[in-house]
Amino acid sequence: ISFLIETGTILHFSDTSHGLCKLYFLDAVWLSECLERIINLRGSRSVARNGVIKAEDLRMLLVGTGFTQQTEEQYFQFLAKFEIALPVASNSYLLPHLLPPKPALDIHGFRHQSNNAIQRHFKMSFVPAGFWERFIARMLISLNQMDVQ
């Protein structure tokens, strides 16, 4: 099996933290078609509002792919590992690539309203593509985990 993995004939990830070590993808084209269903949601924002999609809608995207209920959960872990779809609540996922380009609120009006507020300002000469989407996704996950504790 290691030879097939090293040559790229099959895809396998040895990540035990996301439960991916039990997944073996025999057909890379099939996997890319499954990923394409999620990544190409740009045109239909009605399913994912402001980058958030319900778990049942995400499951509907997998209809006809051959995923079972058990393998769907493993696939969702796969999507989370690669930050394609991140769980933000018990029944919803964040799709960072579908976050709106501008915030829904004017955040500049919140400045200096209170002297007791802690603020963080980022000033960067260069921001890598996708940085803010990943940053927001990770912050939402951290906040969600703090709420659970």
Buried (B, 14 or more C-beta within 10 A) or exposed (E): EEEEBEEEEBBBBEEEEBBBEEBEBEEEEEBEEBBEBBBEBEEEEEBBEEBBBBBEBBBEBBEEBEBEEEBBEBBBBBBBBEBBBBBBEEEBBBBBBBBEEEEEEEEEEEEEEEEEEEEEEEEEEEEEEEEBBEEBBBEBBEEBEEEEE
